[in-house]
Amino acid sequence: MCIYGGEKLGRRCKYDPVQVVDKILTTPLLFRVCEVVFTSPKPLHSTEVGKRLNISQGYAYNMLAKLEKWGIVEPLRDPMNGKTMFRPSSRSIARRLAEEIRKRKSETLVARWADDNREEK
């Protein structure tokens, strides 16, 4: 996934947005972490993400750090306790992913609504 002129450049590299979005959409847990962060009205600690997804705080932090490296989320320090919080990035790749999350959520709601209407008949 690390692409920069066809070469890896050690620790510094540029990630292909199409590959990043594809990786997130095909990995259920990464998608759920993104969904939690993108639907929250405020920045979240990794502990909150872990509680919402029923995973450990450490694993949630690792997933968020990976998303940060790809440019999907951005970190900021909580002024109260200095812990790292995460919010959606303002980069184009994050906006593309947010649009895909909204689209999938609306498709799920429409499918549920259709199933409920079939059961009533």
GIDAQUI-V990309 format. One record per residue. RES is the residue in one small letter. BURIAL is 1 if it has 16 or more other C-alpha atoms within 10 Angstrom, else 0. D_CENTER is the distance of its C-alpha to the mean C-alpha in Angstrom with 1 decimal. Layout:
BEGIN
res=RES burial=BURIAL d_center=D_CENTER
res=RES burial=BURIAL d_center=D_CENTER
END
This chain:
BEGIN
res=m burial=0 d_center=17.0
res=c burial=1 d_center=18.6
res=i burial=0 d_center=20.7
res=y burial=0 d_center=23.1
res=g burial=0 d_center=26.4
res=g burial=0 d_center=26.2
res=e burial=0 d_center=26.5
res=k burial=0 d_center=24.6
res=l burial=0 d_center=25.4
res=g burial=0 d_center=25.0
res=r burial=0 d_center=22.2
res=r burial=0 d_center=21.6
res=c burial=1 d_center=20.2
res=k burial=1 d_center=18.4
res=y burial=0 d_center=15.6
res=d burial=0 d_center=16.1
res=p burial=1 d_center=13.5
res=v burial=0 d_center=14.5
res=q burial=0 d_center=14.2
res=v burial=1 d_center=10.7
res=v burial=1 d_center=9.5
res=d burial=0 d_center=12.0
res=k burial=0 d_center=10.9
res=i burial=1 d_center=7.4
res=l burial=1 d_center=9.3
res=t burial=0 d_center=12.0
res=t burial=0 d_center=10.6
res=p burial=0 d_center=10.4
res=l burial=0 d_center=9.0
res=l burial=1 d_center=6.0
res=f burial=1 d_center=5.6
res=r burial=1 d_center=6.7
res=v burial=1 d_center=4.8
res=c burial=1 d_center=1.9
res=e burial=1 d_center=5.5
res=v burial=1 d_center=7.2
res=v burial=1 d_center=6.1
res=f burial=1 d_center=6.7
res=t burial=0 d_center=9.7
res=s burial=0 d_center=11.2
res=p burial=0 d_center=14.2
res=k burial=0 d_center=14.3
res=p burial=1 d_center=12.6
res=l burial=1 d_center=11.9
res=h burial=1 d_center=13.5
res=s burial=1 d_center=12.3
res=t burial=1 d_center=15.2
res=e burial=1 d_center=14.0
res=v burial=1 d_center=10.6
res=g burial=1 d_center=13.0
res=k burial=0 d_center=15.5
res=r burial=0 d_center=13.5
res=l burial=0 d_center=12.4
res=n burial=0 d_center=15.8
res=i burial=0 d_center=14.9
res=s burial=0 d_center=16.5
res=q burial=1 d_center=15.6
res=g burial=0 d_center=16.1
res=y burial=0 d_center=13.9
res=a burial=1 d_center=11.0
res=y burial=1 d_center=12.0
res=n burial=0 d_center=12.2
res=m burial=1 d_center=8.7
res=l burial=1 d_center=7.6
res=a burial=1 d_center=10.6
res=k burial=0 d_center=9.7
res=l burial=1 d_center=6.6
res=e burial=1 d_center=9.3
res=k burial=0 d_center=11.8
res=w burial=1 d_center=10.3
res=g burial=1 d_center=10.1
res=i burial=1 d_center=6.5
res=v burial=1 d_center=7.1
res=e burial=1 d_center=10.8
res=p burial=1 d_center=12.9
res=l burial=0 d_center=15.9
res=r burial=0 d_center=18.7
res=d burial=0 d_center=19.7
res=p burial=0 d_center=23.3
res=m burial=0 d_center=24.6
res=n burial=0 d_center=23.9
res=g burial=0 d_center=22.3
res=k burial=0 d_center=19.2
res=t burial=1 d_center=16.0
res=m burial=1 d_center=13.6
res=f burial=1 d_center=10.2
res=r burial=1 d_center=9.5
res=p burial=1 d_center=7.8
res=s burial=1 d_center=9.9
res=s burial=0 d_center=12.9
res=r burial=0 d_center=13.1
res=s burial=0 d_center=13.7
res=i burial=1 d_center=10.9
res=a burial=1 d_center=8.3
res=r burial=0 d_center=10.9
res=r burial=0 d_center=11.3
res=l burial=1 d_center=7.8
res=a burial=1 d_center=8.4
res=e burial=0 d_center=11.7
res=e burial=0 d_center=10.9
res=i burial=1 d_center=9.0
res=r burial=0 d_center=12.2
res=k burial=0 d_center=14.4
res=r burial=0 d_center=13.5
res=k burial=0 d_center=13.8
res=s burial=0 d_center=17.1
res=e burial=0 d_center=18.3
res=t burial=0 d_center=17.9
res=l burial=0 d_center=19.8
res=v burial=0 d_center=22.4
res=a burial=0 d_center=22.9
res=r burial=0 d_center=23.4
res=w burial=0 d_center=25.8
res=a burial=0 d_center=27.7
res=d burial=0 d_center=28.1
res=d burial=0 d_center=29.3
res=n burial=0 d_center=31.8
res=r burial=0 d_center=33.1
res=e burial=0 d_center=33.8
res=e burial=0 d_center=35.8
res=k burial=0 d_center=38.2
END
